[in-house]
Amino acid sequence: MVTPENVRDYIQQGLACEHVHVEGDGRHFDAVIVSKEFEGKGMLQQQRFVFQMLGDKMELIHALSMKTFTPEQWAKQA
């Protein structure tokens, strides 16, 4: 079974992140991802980037919902 920690590690292996938090039940996961690599990309482009980066690992994850932020956007959330 895939754990939230596995999903976090998958994301961190393929993306330079300032912050990653993942919760889930083994099938459905929610992630908050903060990365400089999102700069200049719209929300859909950011999320597509993550899905593409995960590639074949998405076969292990039934559903992934995410909120993506640049570091600047994340700082405004606090």
N, C-alpha and C positions, 0 to 999 in steps of 0.2 A: 504494500500500500504506500502511496506517495504521501509524504507529510508536508505540512507547511514549511518546515525547515528545508526539505528537499527542493521545493519550488523556489524558495529564497536563494538557495545555493545555485540552482540552475540560472536564475536571473543574474546573480552576481558573477557567475563564470563568464557570461557573455556580454555584460554591460557594466561599464564603470559607474557605480552608483554612490551617491552621497548618503542615501537612506533607502532601505527596503524593509517593509513589514508585510508579512503574509499570514493570513489566518485561513483555516479551512477544515473540512471534515474528512479529507482523504479523496474526495471526488470534486467538490466545489471549493474554489479558493478565491479569496479577495486579497488584492495586493495594493500597496501604496509604494510607488517607485519614484525616487528623485534622482535625476541624472543630468549632468551637463550635456550629454549627448542628445537631449531632447530640445536643446536651444535651436530656435529657428524652425521648429516643426509644430504643426497644429496638433490638437489632441488625437485625432484619428491617425495621423502619421506616427505619433509617438507610440500609440498602442499597436499599430501594424508592425512597427520596428521591433517591439518586444516579441510579438508573435513570430515574426520571421527569425529573430535571434534564437528563440526557443526551438524552432524547427521540429525535429522528430520527437523531442521531449513532450510536445503538446499531445502526442498519442497517449502518454501516461497520465495526463491531466484531463479530467472530464470537462471541467469548466473553469475558466479563469476570468474573473472580473477585476479590472484594475483602475486605479486613479494614478495618473502620471503627472509629474511636475518637474519643471526646471528648478534649480536651487533658488532662483529669484522668486518664482511662484510659490515655492514651499515656504520661504521666509515670510511671505505675506499671509500664509495660513496660520502662523503662530500668533 
